[in-house]
Amino acid sequence: MTTAYVALGANLGDPGATVRAALTALAALPDSRVVRASSLYRTAPVGLADQPDFINAVAELATGLEPPALLTALLAIEQDFGRRRAGRNGPRTLDLDLLLYGDREIHLPGLSVPHPRMHLRAFVLLPLAEIAPALAIPGRGTLAAWLPAVAGQGIERL
């Protein structure tokens, strides 16, 4: 089993209920279990500002799925929740991002791990710090070292 971290976010419909239901869907993945999940956080949108706030969380998984299979499973969960990809940083029913997969650095078409912008996003780092404060981000250093860089981003723990 490998430890993987997944970011969850939604801002359409009832995003809090969606994120909680998505955690249940993650727990049902084959050869995987949710070890822990962060609190829910409310965050302002990044990029396209004219949309509702997001509800975000991070989950720690223990998984036997290889990274491409895990990504495929995450995309299937997004589709089950009505996700339609209509542009970058736009509103969404559910967004699941594979942040980390063990200590591996992975560069495949459609899959980059660590997630290439995770160290720049408070909505990823703060929930991640809640459940794994001593974590190291492969190729980037410690999670704690990146927290000051996102201190000014609007985020509220619910």
C-alpha positions in Angstrom: 0.0 0.0 0.0 1.2 3.5 -0.9 0.2 6.7 0.9 -1.5 9.1 -1.6 -3.0 12.5 -1.0 -6.0 13.8 -2.9 -7.4 17.3 -2.9 -11.2 17.7 -3.1 -13.1 20.8 -4.1 -16.5 21.9 -5.3 -18.5 25.2 -5.7 -21.7 24.2 -7.4 -24.8 22.8 -5.9 -24.3 22.0 -2.2 -20.4 21.8 -2.2 -20.1 20.8 1.4 -22.3 17.8 0.9 -20.6 17.0 -2.4 -17.1 17.0 -0.8 -18.4 14.8 2.1 -20.0 12.4 -0.4 -16.8 12.3 -2.5 -14.9 11.3 0.6 -17.2 8.3 0.9 -16.6 7.5 -2.8 -12.9 7.6 -2.2 -13.3 5.2 0.6 -15.1 2.8 -1.8 -12.2 2.7 -4.3 -10.8 -0.8 -4.9 -7.7 -1.8 -2.9 -7.8 1.6 -1.1 -9.0 3.2 2.1 -9.3 6.7 3.5 -6.8 6.9 6.4 -7.8 10.5 7.4 -9.5 13.5 5.9 -9.1 17.2 6.8 -11.7 19.6 7.9 -13.7 21.4 5.2 -12.4 24.8 4.2 -14.1 27.7 2.4 -11.9 29.4 -0.1 -12.2 32.2 -2.7 -11.9 31.1 -6.3 -8.5 31.3 -8.0 -8.2 32.7 -11.5 -11.8 33.2 -12.5 -13.2 35.3 -9.6 -16.8 35.7 -10.8 -18.1 32.4 -9.3 -19.1 31.0 -5.9 -16.5 30.2 -3.1 -15.2 26.7 -3.0 -15.4 24.1 -0.3 -12.1 22.2 -0.1 -10.5 19.3 1.8 -7.6 16.9 1.5 -7.8 13.1 2.0 -5.0 10.7 2.8 -5.4 7.3 1.1 -3.7 4.0 1.6 -3.9 2.5 -1.9 -2.7 -0.4 -3.9 -3.7 1.3 -7.1 -0.9 2.5 -9.3 -0.9 6.2 -10.1 -2.5 6.0 -13.6 -5.3 3.7 -12.3 -5.9 6.0 -9.3 -6.1 9.0 -11.6 -8.6 7.1 -13.8 -10.7 6.3 -10.7 -10.6 9.9 -9.5 -11.8 11.1 -12.9 -14.6 8.6 -12.9 -15.8 9.8 -9.4 -15.8 13.4 -10.8 -17.9 12.3 -13.7 -20.3 10.5 -11.3 -20.8 13.8 -9.6 -21.6 15.6 -12.8 -18.2 17.1 -13.6 -18.0 18.7 -17.0 -14.6 20.2 -18.1 -15.6 23.5 -19.6 -12.5 25.6 -19.0 -9.7 26.1 -16.5 -10.4 27.4 -13.0 -14.1 27.6 -13.7 -17.0 26.5 -11.4 -17.3 22.7 -10.9 -19.5 20.2 -9.2 -16.4 18.3 -8.0 -12.6 18.5 -8.6 -10.3 15.7 -7.4 -6.6 16.2 -7.8 -3.9 13.6 -7.0 -1.4 15.7 -5.1 1.1 13.1 -3.9 1.8 9.4 -4.4 4.3 8.2 -1.8 7.6 10.0 -2.4 7.4 9.5 -6.1 7.8 12.2 -8.8 5.7 11.2 -11.8 5.7 12.8 -15.2 3.3 11.1 -17.6 0.9 12.6 -20.2 -2.1 13.9 -18.1 -0.5 13.1 -14.8 2.1 15.1 -12.9 2.9 14.2 -9.3 3.5 16.1 -7.1 0.7 18.2 -8.4 2.5 21.1 -10.1 0.7 24.0 -8.3 0.0 22.4 -5.0 2.7 24.4 -3.2 1.1 27.7 -4.3 -2.4 27.0 -3.1 -3.6 27.6 0.5 -6.7 25.5 -0.2 -4.3 22.5 -0.6 -1.5 23.3 1.9 -3.7 24.2 4.9 -5.9 21.1 4.8 -2.8 19.0 4.0 -0.9 20.5 7.0 -3.9 19.7 9.2 -3.6 15.9 8.5 0.2 15.6 7.7 2.1 18.5 9.2 5.5 16.9 8.8 5.0 16.0 5.2 7.7 16.6 2.6 6.8 17.5 -1.0 9.1 15.6 -3.4 11.3 18.1 -5.2 9.9 21.1 -3.2 11.0 20.6 0.4 8.8 20.5 3.5 5.1 21.4 3.6 5.8 23.7 6.5 8.3 25.7 4.4 5.6 26.6 1.9 2.9 27.7 4.3 4.2 31.3 4.6 3.9 31.8 0.9 0.1 31.2 1.0 -0.6 33.0 4.2 -2.4 35.9 2.4 -4.8 33.7 0.5 -8.4 33.8 1.7 -9.3 30.5 3.5 -11.6 29.7 6.4 -11.7 26.4 8.2 -15.4 25.4 8.7 
